Amino acid sequence: MLRRQSTGIWASIPSVLFSAIAWIARCLCSIPGNRFPSCLANRRPSERALMQESSGGITRITGPRFPAENTRHSDNRLYNELMNVILCRPPNSCLLSLLCVLFLMGCESNQPAPTKKAGETLPVLNVETLTVAEQTWPRIVRSQGSLFPDEEATLGIKVEGRVSEVHVDLGDVVEVGDPLITIDQEDFKLRVKQAEAQLAAVRSAVGLKPGDPLEKLVPENSPPAREKKAEWDEATANLERAKTLYKQNVMGQAEFDQVVSFEQVAQARYASALNGVREKMANITVQQTQLDLAREDLKNTELKATYPAVVQKRLVAPGSYIRMGDPLLVLVRIDQLRYRGTVPERLSTQLEIGQPIELKIESVPQRTSKVTRISPFLDQLSRSLLFESLVENPDRELRAGLFAEGRIIVDPDQKAIVVPISSVVQFAGTEKVWKAVDGTVKMQEVLLGERRGDQIRILEGLQPGDVILRTAKEGRPGTLSAAEPQPSAAEQTKAKT
């Protein structure tokens, strides 16, 4: 590109400064005591003189004058004059010479650059080209997060006692039903025996044999109730006979009243017997419950795993006395992990449950999953949205705590202009491609987007149908050969299918 030349009043500034510097140089040459007071006037046009001081005096070195025809300032009298002043100054005037040269270099920038000679032809390029086209470029939202265990539990025990044995340690893999910790069981076994004896006693009181179900027991058929029922029946029969004798005036009033009271007492005793049986039946239920609790406590003296897990922490040792609820072990379930990641607030509205997500984890193959849970709130500090994704890990290759990068596909059908990365070259701080316009190859500045593998998205600078060089390193100004441009990568893939 040709540099823009100054116009108007600004264009006259370099000439004015040239004149001022030349005048200063003449004044310096005319200073008394200077060995070369008239260095400009005494020099012939065909030579120049450089003065060099030495221990024996002054040595004159003559040679051809600074050639005006080899400089772009040959038509500038002030420039030539000033250069001769600089060249004829002794070494102690180097500061002035340096300032003048810097000024000359700055002024050269205003001169027009050389243009291509008329009639010059561009070379013919035999290079591979491609036609720019849109292709499927799924829209992706990136996130960062970590893997967490699907379940993490701090285990305690329901009873208190002294630890007799710890069956697992850090990193051990446990399955459902595996023993973890055992408490001393002697006291609990004695409590079970005591509860069994008490239950047997109350069952025998109502006539239940060992193994007989309580539900089949009828209070009226229990031995105590049958006994009182018999007494009541006898008293009732005596009362009927007494009524007959009393009507015949064979029995007196006092004796008859005594028979009536005996019958009432027998009836009350029978009712009391029935209540006693029912009370004993309830007591049987209580004793059965006590026995069940004693057996449950005995069972709880051994802590077992309830799901497949790995021991993360061991917090107790054999011989320790523990109380109910004290933390003993920390188990984590890692056959299924949870990826917890975040997305910025500006992208939170694009996140939906069920969207596919690709997880990139160091040193392991890429995993795929789906968004399963989304937080209803944004974090107030980071202004980000938390979400979860379940990651299957049956072989336990992944460990909880690993860092992962997620790529959530929010729009799988998005179209974009994509070119090979080899088509792009960085030049003068910008990214460019070699674009063919009417058969002529020239550089075209582009704005790049996301890169995926050996493909990169073009945001600005190209349109579908443009022809570019497939390999930017082969590009240079020229004209294309008669070869037809190759189709884009998307069209090649479509043709194969």
C-alpha positions as CSV (number, residue, x, y, z in Angstrom):
1,M,0.0,0.0,0.0
2,L,1.2,3.5,-0.7
3,R,1.7,5.7,2.3
4,R,-0.5,8.7,2.6
5,Q,1.4,11.9,1.9
6,S,0.9,15.1,3.9
7,T,-1.0,17.9,2.4
8,G,-1.6,21.6,3.1
9,I,0.4,23.3,5.8
10,W,1.7,20.0,7.2
11,A,3.5,19.3,4.0
12,S,5.6,22.4,4.3
13,I,6.9,21.5,7.8
14,P,9.8,19.2,6.7
15,S,11.1,21.9,4.3
16,V,11.1,24.5,7.0
17,L,12.9,22.2,9.4
18,F,15.4,21.3,6.7
19,S,16.2,25.0,6.2
20,A,16.6,25.6,9.9
21,I,19.0,22.6,10.4
22,A,21.0,23.7,7.3
23,W,21.4,27.2,8.7
24,I,22.5,25.8,12.1
25,A,25.1,23.7,10.3
26,R,26.5,26.7,8.5
27,C,26.7,28.6,11.7
28,L,28.6,25.7,13.3
29,C,31.1,25.6,10.4
30,S,31.8,29.3,10.8
31,I,32.7,29.1,14.5
32,P,36.2,30.6,15.2
33,G,38.8,28.0,15.8
34,N,37.1,25.4,13.6
35,R,39.6,23.7,11.4
36,F,37.0,23.7,8.6
37,P,35.3,27.0,8.5
38,S,34.2,26.8,4.9
39,C,33.7,23.1,4.4
40,L,30.7,23.7,2.1
41,A,32.3,26.3,-0.1
42,N,35.6,24.6,-0.6
43,R,34.3,21.2,-1.7
44,R,34.1,20.5,-5.4
45,P,30.9,18.9,-6.7
46,S,32.8,15.8,-7.7
47,E,34.3,14.9,-4.3
48,R,33.7,15.0,-0.6
49,A,36.1,15.4,2.2
50,L,36.1,13.6,5.5
51,M,38.4,15.0,8.2
52,Q,40.0,12.7,10.7
53,E,42.2,13.8,13.5
54,S,45.3,11.8,14.3
55,S,48.3,12.1,16.6
56,G,50.5,13.6,13.8
57,G,48.0,16.1,12.5
58,I,45.0,16.0,10.1
59,T,44.7,13.5,7.4
60,R,42.4,14.3,4.4
61,I,40.5,11.5,2.8
62,T,39.0,12.4,-0.5
63,G,36.5,10.5,-2.6
64,P,33.5,10.9,-4.8
65,R,30.8,13.3,-3.6
66,F,27.6,11.8,-2.0
67,P,25.8,10.6,-5.1
68,A,22.5,12.5,-5.5
69,E,21.2,10.1,-8.2
70,N,21.2,7.2,-5.7
71,T,18.9,8.8,-3.3
72,R,15.2,9.5,-3.3
73,H,16.0,13.1,-2.4
74,S,18.0,14.0,-5.5
75,D,15.7,16.8,-6.4
76,N,16.0,18.4,-2.9
77,R,18.8,20.9,-2.7
78,L,18.6,21.3,1.0
79,Y,18.9,17.5,1.5
80,N,22.1,17.3,-0.5
81,E,23.6,20.4,1.1
82,L,22.8,19.1,4.6
83,M,24.3,15.7,3.8
84,N,27.5,17.3,2.7
85,V,27.6,19.4,5.9
86,I,27.2,16.2,8.0
87,L,29.9,14.4,6.1
88,C,32.4,17.2,6.4
89,R,32.0,17.6,10.2
90,P,34.7,16.2,12.5
91,P,33.9,13.3,14.9
92,N,33.2,15.7,17.8
93,S,30.1,16.8,15.9
94,C,28.5,13.3,15.9
95,L,25.5,14.5,18.0
96,L,24.4,17.0,15.3
97,S,25.0,14.4,12.6
98,L,22.9,11.9,14.4
99,L,20.0,14.3,14.8
100,C,20.1,15.2,11.2
101,V,20.2,11.6,10.0
102,L,17.2,10.7,12.2
103,F,15.3,13.7,10.8
104,L,16.1,12.7,7.2
105,M,14.8,9.2,7.9
106,G,11.6,10.5,9.2
107,C,11.1,12.7,6.2
108,E,11.7,9.8,3.8
109,S,8.4,8.2,5.0
110,N,6.5,10.9,3.2
111,Q,7.9,9.9,-0.2
112,P,5.7,7.6,-2.3
113,A,6.8,3.9,-2.6
114,P,7.9,2.5,-5.9
115,T,5.1,1.1,-8.0
116,K,5.1,-2.0,-10.2
117,K,6.7,-1.4,-13.6
118,A,4.3,-1.1,-16.4
119,G,3.9,-4.3,-18.4
120,E,5.1,-6.5,-15.6
121,T,3.0,-9.8,-15.5
122,L,2.1,-11.9,-12.3
123,P,3.3,-15.5,-12.1
124,V,0.9,-18.3,-12.7
125,L,0.3,-20.4,-9.6
126,N,-0.3,-24.1,-9.8
127,V,-1.8,-24.7,-6.3
128,E,-4.7,-26.5,-4.8
129,T,-7.8,-24.4,-4.1
130,L,-11.2,-25.0,-2.5
131,T,-14.6,-23.5,-2.6
132,V,-15.9,-22.0,0.7
133,A,-19.2,-23.4,1.8
134,E,-21.3,-23.6,5.0
135,Q,-21.3,-26.9,7.0
136,T,-22.8,-28.2,10.2
137,W,-20.9,-26.7,13.1
138,P,-22.8,-27.5,16.3
139,R,-23.0,-24.7,18.8
140,I,-21.1,-25.6,21.9
141,V,-21.1,-24.1,25.4
142,R,-18.0,-24.8,27.4
143,S,-17.8,-25.4,31.1
144,Q,-15.3,-26.4,33.7
145,G,-15.9,-28.5,36.8
146,S,-14.9,-31.6,38.8
147,L,-16.1,-35.2,39.3
148,F,-17.9,-36.0,42.5
149,P,-19.1,-39.4,43.9
150,D,-22.7,-40.3,43.3
151,E,-23.1,-41.0,47.0
152,E,-20.9,-40.1,50.0
153,A,-21.8,-41.2,53.4
154,T,-20.3,-41.0,56.9
155,L,-21.2,-44.2,58.6
156,G,-22.0,-44.6,62.3
157,I,-23.5,-47.4,64.4
158,K,-26.8,-47.8,66.2
159,V,-25.4,-49.2,69.4
160,E,-22.5,-48.3,71.7
161,G,-19.7,-50.5,72.9
162,R,-16.1,-51.4,72.4
163,V,-14.8,-52.0,68.8
164,S,-13.6,-55.6,68.5
165,E,-12.6,-55.6,64.8
166,V,-12.2,-53.2,61.8
167,H,-12.5,-55.2,58.6
168,V,-11.6,-52.5,56.0
169,D,-9.2,-49.7,55.5
170,L,-8.5,-46.7,53.2
171,G,-9.2,-47.5,49.5
172,D,-10.8,-50.9,50.0
173,V,-13.7,-51.8,47.7
174,V,-16.7,-53.2,49.4
175,E,-19.9,-54.8,48.1
176,V,-23.4,-55.0,49.5
177,G,-23.3,-57.0,52.8
178,D,-19.6,-56.9,53.4
179,P,-18.7,-56.5,57.1
180,L,-17.0,-53.2,58.0
181,I,-16.8,-52.9,61.8
182,T,-17.7,-55.3,64.6
183,I,-18.6,-54.3,68.2
184,D,-18.1,-56.7,71.2
185,Q,-21.3,-58.8,71.2
186,E,-21.2,-60.6,74.6
187,D,-23.5,-58.2,76.4
188,F,-25.9,-58.1,73.5
189,K,-26.2,-61.9,73.4
190,L,-27.1,-62.0,77.1
191,R,-29.8,-59.4,76.6
192,V,-31.3,-61.6,73.8
193,K,-31.4,-64.6,76.2
194,Q,-33.1,-62.5,78.9
195,A,-35.8,-61.3,76.5
196,E,-36.4,-64.9,75.3
197,A,-36.9,-66.1,78.8
198,Q,-39.4,-63.4,79.7
199,L,-41.4,-64.1,76.6
200,A,-41.6,-67.8,77.3
201,A,-42.9,-67.1,80.8
202,V,-45.8,-64.9,79.6
203,R,-46.7,-67.3,76.8
204,S,-46.9,-70.2,79.1
205,A,-49.2,-68.3,81.5
206,V,-51.9,-68.3,78.8
207,G,-51.2,-71.8,77.6
208,L,-49.2,-71.0,74.5
209,K,-46.6,-73.6,73.6
210,P,-43.3,-72.6,72.0
211,G,-44.0,-71.9,68.4
212,D,-47.8,-71.4,68.8
213,P,-48.9,-68.2,67.1
214,L,-50.4,-65.6,69.4
215,E,-53.1,-64.7,66.8
216,K,-54.8,-68.1,67.3
217,L,-55.2,-67.6,71.0
218,V,-58.9,-66.9,72.1
219,P,-59.2,-65.4,75.6
220,E,-62.3,-67.4,76.4
221,N,-60.4,-70.7,75.7
222,S,-57.4,-69.9,77.9
223,P,-57.0,-72.0,81.0
224,P,-57.6,-69.2,83.5
225,A,-60.8,-68.1,81.7
226,R,-62.1,-71.7,81.4
227,E,-61.6,-72.2,85.1
228,K,-63.6,-69.1,86.1
229,K,-66.2,-69.9,83.5
230,A,-66.8,-73.3,85.2
231,E,-67.2,-71.6,88.6
232,W,-69.6,-69.2,87.1
233,D,-71.6,-72.0,85.5
234,E,-71.8,-73.8,88.8
235,A,-73.0,-70.7,90.6
236,T,-75.6,-70.1,87.9
237,A,-77.0,-73.7,88.3
238,N,-77.1,-73.3,92.1
239,L,-79.1,-70.1,91.7
240,E,-81.7,-71.8,89.5
241,R,-82.2,-74.5,92.0
242,A,-82.4,-72.0,94.8
243,K,-85.1,-70.1,93.0
244,T,-87.3,-73.2,92.8
245,L,-86.8,-74.0,96.5
246,Y,-87.4,-70.4,97.4
247,K,-90.8,-70.4,95.5
248,Q,-91.8,-73.5,97.4
249,N,-90.9,-71.9,100.7
250,V,-88.3,-74.6,101.3
251,M,-85.4,-72.1,101.4
252,G,-85.3,-69.0,103.5
253,Q,-84.6,-65.5,102.3
254,A,-81.1,-65.3,103.8
255,E,-80.0,-68.5,102.3
256,F,-81.4,-67.5,98.9
257,D,-79.6,-64.2,99.0
258,Q,-76.4,-66.0,99.7
259,V,-76.8,-68.1,96.6
260,V,-77.5,-65.1,94.4
261,S,-74.3,-63.3,95.7
262,F,-72.2,-66.4,95.0
263,E,-73.5,-66.4,91.4
264,Q,-72.6,-62.7,90.9
265,V,-69.1,-63.2,92.4
266,A,-68.5,-66.1,90.0
267,Q,-69.5,-63.9,87.1
268,A,-67.2,-61.1,88.1
269,R,-64.3,-63.6,88.5
270,Y,-64.9,-64.9,85.0
271,A,-64.8,-61.4,83.6
272,S,-61.6,-60.6,85.5
273,A,-60.1,-63.8,84.2
274,L,-60.8,-62.7,80.6
275,N,-59.2,-59.3,81.2
276,G,-56.2,-61.0,82.7
277,V,-55.8,-63.2,79.7
278,R,-56.0,-60.2,77.4
279,E,-53.4,-58.3,79.5
280,K,-51.1,-61.3,79.3
281,M,-51.6,-61.4,75.5
282,A,-50.5,-57.7,75.3
283,N,-47.6,-58.5,77.6
284,I,-46.6,-61.2,75.2
285,T,-46.5,-58.7,72.4
286,V,-44.3,-56.4,74.6
287,Q,-41.9,-59.2,75.4
288,Q,-41.8,-60.2,71.8
289,T,-40.9,-56.6,70.9
290,Q,-38.2,-56.6,73.5
291,L,-36.8,-59.8,72.1
292,D,-36.8,-58.3,68.6
293,L,-35.0,-55.2,69.8
294,A,-32.4,-57.3,71.6
295,R,-31.8,-59.3,68.5
296,E,-31.6,-56.1,66.4
297,D,-29.0,-54.6,68.8
298,L,-27.0,-57.8,68.5
299,K,-27.3,-57.6,64.7
300,N,-26.3,-53.9,64.7
301,T,-23.0,-54.7,66.5
302,E,-21.7,-55.6,63.0
303,L,-21.7,-52.6,60.6
304,K,-22.2,-53.8,56.9
305,A,-22.0,-52.1,53.6
306,T,-25.4,-51.2,52.1
307,Y,-24.2,-50.4,48.5
308,P,-21.1,-50.9,46.4
309,A,-18.5,-48.3,47.5
310,V,-14.9,-47.5,48.3
311,V,-13.6,-46.6,51.7
312,Q,-12.5,-43.0,51.7
313,K,-11.7,-42.5,55.4
314,R,-11.2,-44.8,58.4
315,L,-11.9,-42.9,61.7
316,V,-11.8,-45.7,64.3
317,A,-9.4,-48.4,65.5
318,P,-9.9,-51.8,67.4
319,G,-10.4,-51.2,71.1
320,S,-12.0,-47.8,70.8
321,Y,-15.2,-47.3,72.8
322,I,-17.8,-45.7,70.6
323,R,-21.3,-44.3,71.2
324,M,-24.3,-44.3,69.0
325,G,-23.9,-42.1,66.0
326,D,-20.1,-41.6,66.3
327,P,-18.5,-41.3,62.8
328,L,-16.6,-44.5,62.0
329,L,-16.1,-44.7,58.2
330,V,-16.6,-42.5,55.1
331,L,-17.8,-44.5,52.0
332,V,-18.1,-43.1,48.5
333,R,-19.9,-44.6,45.6
334,I,-17.9,-44.2,42.4
335,D,-19.4,-46.8,40.0
336,Q,-21.4,-43.7,38.9
337,L,-19.9,-40.2,39.2
338,R,-21.5,-36.7,39.0
339,Y,-19.9,-34.0,36.9
340,R,-20.6,-30.7,38.4
341,G,-19.8,-27.8,36.2
342,T,-20.7,-24.1,35.8
343,V,-21.6,-21.9,32.8
344,P,-21.5,-18.1,32.8
345,E,-24.7,-16.1,33.4
346,R,-24.9,-15.0,29.8
347,L,-25.1,-18.6,28.6
348,S,-27.4,-19.9,31.4
349,T,-30.6,-19.6,29.4
350,Q,-29.2,-22.0,26.7
351,L,-28.8,-24.9,29.2
352,E,-31.5,-27.6,29.2
353,I,-31.9,-31.0,30.8
354,G,-31.1,-33.8,28.4
355,Q,-28.6,-31.9,26.3
356,P,-25.5,-34.1,25.4
357,I,-22.2,-33.2,27.0
358,E,-18.7,-34.3,26.1
359,L,-16.2,-34.5,29.0
360,K,-12.5,-34.2,28.5
361,I,-10.5,-35.6,31.4
362,E,-6.7,-35.8,31.5
363,S,-5.1,-39.3,30.8
364,V,-8.5,-41.0,30.1
365,P,-10.6,-41.3,27.0
366,Q,-13.4,-38.8,26.4
367,R,-16.7,-39.6,28.1
368,T,-20.2,-38.6,26.9
369,S,-23.2,-38.0,29.1
370,K,-26.3,-35.8,29.4
371,V,-27.3,-32.9,31.6
372,T,-29.4,-34.4,34.4
373,R,-29.9,-31.6,36.9
374,I,-29.7,-27.8,36.8
375,S,-29.6,-25.5,39.8
376,P,-32.6,-23.1,40.1
377,F,-30.3,-20.3,41.3
378,L,-27.1,-18.6,40.1
379,D,-24.1,-18.2,42.4
380,Q,-24.2,-14.6,43.6
381,L,-20.4,-14.3,43.8
382,S,-19.3,-15.9,40.5
383,R,-22.5,-15.2,38.6
384,S,-22.5,-18.7,37.2
385,L,-25.1,-21.5,37.0
386,L,-24.4,-25.0,38.4
387,F,-25.5,-28.2,36.7
388,E,-24.9,-31.9,37.1
389,S,-24.3,-34.8,34.7
390,L,-24.1,-38.5,35.6
391,V,-21.0,-40.3,34.3
392,E,-21.0,-44.1,34.3
393,N,-17.8,-45.6,35.8
394,P,-18.4,-49.4,36.2
395,D,-14.7,-50.2,36.1
396,R,-13.8,-47.4,38.5
397,E,-11.3,-46.0,36.1
398,L,-12.3,-42.4,37.1
399,R,-11.7,-41.0,40.5
400,A,-13.7,-38.5,42.4
401,G,-12.1,-35.1,42.4
402,L,-10.7,-35.2,38.9
403,F,-10.9,-31.9,36.9
404,A,-12.9,-32.1,33.7
405,E,-13.8,-29.8,30.8
406,G,-17.3,-30.1,29.5
407,R,-18.6,-29.3,26.0
408,I,-22.4,-29.0,26.0
409,I,-24.0,-29.2,22.6
410,V,-26.8,-26.7,22.7
411,D,-27.6,-26.4,19.0
412,P,-26.4,-29.5,17.0
413,D,-27.7,-28.1,13.6
414,Q,-26.0,-24.8,13.6
415,K,-24.3,-23.8,10.2
416,A,-21.0,-22.0,9.8
417,I,-18.3,-21.2,7.3
418,V,-15.4,-23.6,8.1
419,V,-12.0,-23.9,6.4
420,P,-8.9,-26.0,7.0
421,I,-6.4,-24.5,9.4
422,S,-3.8,-24.8,6.7
423,S,-5.6,-22.2,4.7
424,V,-5.0,-19.5,7.3
425,V,-1.7,-17.6,7.7
426,Q,-0.8,-14.9,10.2
427,F,0.6,-11.8,8.5
428,A,1.4,-8.4,10.1
429,G,-0.4,-9.3,13.3
430,T,-3.6,-10.4,11.5
431,E,-5.0,-13.6,10.1
432,K,-5.4,-13.8,6.4
433,V,-6.2,-16.3,3.6
434,W,-5.2,-16.2,-0.1
435,K,-8.4,-15.5,-2.0
436,A,-8.9,-15.8,-5.7
437,V,-10.8,-12.9,-7.3
438,D,-11.3,-13.1,-11.1
439,G,-8.4,-15.5,-11.3
440,T,-6.0,-13.3,-9.4
441,V,-4.7,-14.4,-5.9
442,K,-4.5,-11.8,-3.2
443,M,-4.6,-11.8,0.6
444,Q,-7.9,-11.4,2.4
445,E,-8.1,-10.5,6.1
446,V,-10.4,-12.8,8.1
447,L,-11.8,-13.0,11.6
448,L,-11.3,-16.4,13.1
449,G,-13.7,-18.3,15.5
450,E,-13.4,-21.6,17.3
451,R,-10.9,-24.2,16.2
452,R,-11.8,-27.9,16.2
453,G,-9.2,-30.3,15.1
454,D,-7.8,-29.2,11.8
455,Q,-10.8,-27.0,11.0
456,I,-11.5,-23.5,12.0
457,R,-14.5,-21.3,11.8
458,I,-14.5,-18.0,9.8
459,L,-16.6,-15.3,11.4
460,E,-15.9,-12.5,8.9
461,G,-14.0,-12.0,5.6
462,L,-15.4,-14.9,3.5
463,Q,-18.7,-15.8,2.0
464,P,-20.0,-19.1,0.6
465,G,-18.7,-19.6,-2.9
466,D,-15.4,-17.8,-2.4
467,V,-12.3,-19.7,-3.7
468,I,-9.2,-19.8,-1.5
469,L,-5.9,-21.6,-1.5
470,R,-6.0,-24.8,0.6
471,T,-2.4,-24.3,1.8
472,A,-1.6,-20.7,2.7
473,K,2.2,-21.4,2.7
474,E,2.0,-21.8,-1.0
475,G,0.3,-18.5,-1.6
476,R,1.8,-15.4,-3.2
477,P,0.5,-12.7,-5.5
478,G,-0.2,-14.2,-8.9
479,T,-2.9,-15.8,-11.2
480,L,-4.4,-19.2,-10.9
481,S,-3.9,-21.9,-13.4
482,A,-6.8,-23.4,-15.3
483,A,-7.4,-26.1,-12.7
484,E,-10.9,-26.3,-11.3
485,P,-11.2,-25.5,-7.6
486,Q,-11.8,-28.5,-5.3
487,P,-15.0,-28.7,-3.3
488,S,-15.1,-27.9,0.3
489,A,-14.7,-30.5,3.1
490,A,-18.4,-30.6,3.8
491,E,-19.2,-31.2,0.1
492,Q,-16.6,-34.0,-0.1
493,T,-18.2,-35.7,2.9
494,K,-21.7,-35.3,1.5
495,A,-20.6,-36.8,-1.9
496,K,-19.2,-39.9,-0.2
497,T,-22.4,-40.5,1.7
